[in-house]
Amino acid sequence: MSQPIKPIEVDAHGKILGRLATSIALLLQGKHDPSYEPQKDIPYRVKVTGAKDIKVTGTKMATKLYRWYTGYPGGLKEKKLQVALSESPSYVLRHAVEGMLPKNRLRSRRMKRLVIEY
């Protein structure tokens, strides 16, 4: 029998991207729960509101790049953080949280329980 999913709401208004991503990653893993076990997947759904008001420090807005490869010759694409944040703030936050979760079999299951609203 599966456990019911426990909702947790996080407000992102004016928060710094990296610090917010670490706190969300810890919540998705269930590390705040006294019954935490690394091999167990405790179902916590994290709902983030106000993702468009995320802040970054330093010169990251102009210098940080998101790169991906399309699979075609010469298909290396890149986008600056400023452009990515204006187009899709949920992509930026989701990318940061995914990078802070452990690289194991539970990662994709935990990312499915992250809900981001603008």
N, C-alpha and C positions, 0 to 999 in steps of 0.2 A: 504494500500500500504506500503510495507516495505522500509526501508531506505537502501541506498547503503552502502556496507561495506567499511570503511575507513582504508587503510593499514598504519601501523606504523612499521618501521624497528628499531631494537635494536641490537647493536654490543656487544657481550659478551666477547670479547678478553680481558683477564686479569682482569675481574670484579670479585668481591667477590660474592659467591653464594647467600647468604641471602639478601644482598642489591639489587642485580639484580632481585631476585624473588619479592621483595616488589615493585620495580618500575614497573615490568611487571604486577603484580596484580592490581596496581592502573590504569595502562593503559587499561587493560581488562575491568575494571569496568567503565571507562570513567570519573574518578574523575578529570582528568586534563582539562576537557571540562567545559566551563562556564555554559552550560545548563545541568549540571549533576543533576539527580534525582535518589535517591536510588532504587526506585521501577521500574524504566525504564531500559531496556537493550539496551544501545547504542551500535550499532555494530562496534567495532573496532577490526580489525585483527592485531595481533602482530606477526611479523616475527623476530625470533632471529637467528642471524648467529654467528658462532664461539663458539658453546657450548662446544667443547672439550677443550677450553682454560680457563675454569672457575677455579677460585682459591678459596680455603677455608683457614681460619685462624686457628691458634692454632694446637691442636693435633686431630682435627676432621677427618683428612684423615685416621688415623689409628684406631680411637675409635668409630666413628659414625657408627651405624648399621641400616640397613633397614630390618625390620622383616615382615613376612607375614605367614599366616596359610593356608595350602593347603586344609584343610577340612578332612584330614585323621588322625587317631590316631598317635601321635608322628610326626605330619607334620608341626611343627614350623620351618620355614626356616629363615636364616639370611645371610646378605651379607654386608661386610664392604664398606664404601664409596669409598675407593681406587679402589676396584674391580668393583663396580657399575659404577664408573666414567670412567674406562677404557673400560668396556663392552658397556655401553650405557649412554653417557652424557645427552641425551635428557630425559631419565627416571628420572635422579637426578633433573634436572631443573624443569621438569613437576611436580614432587612430591612436590618440594619446593613451586612452584607457587600455586598449588592446596591447600596446607595447609594454604596459606595466603589469599585466597579468602573467602568471607563470606559463611557460611554453610547454603545455602538456595536453592531455586528452580532454580535460575539463574546460579548456579555454573557450572553445566555440560555444559550448553549452552556457557558459556564464555570460558571454557577449550577447546571446539571444535575449537575456533578461534585462539588458540595458535599454531603457526607453528615454529618448532625448527629444525634448520639445523646445521650440524656439522661444 
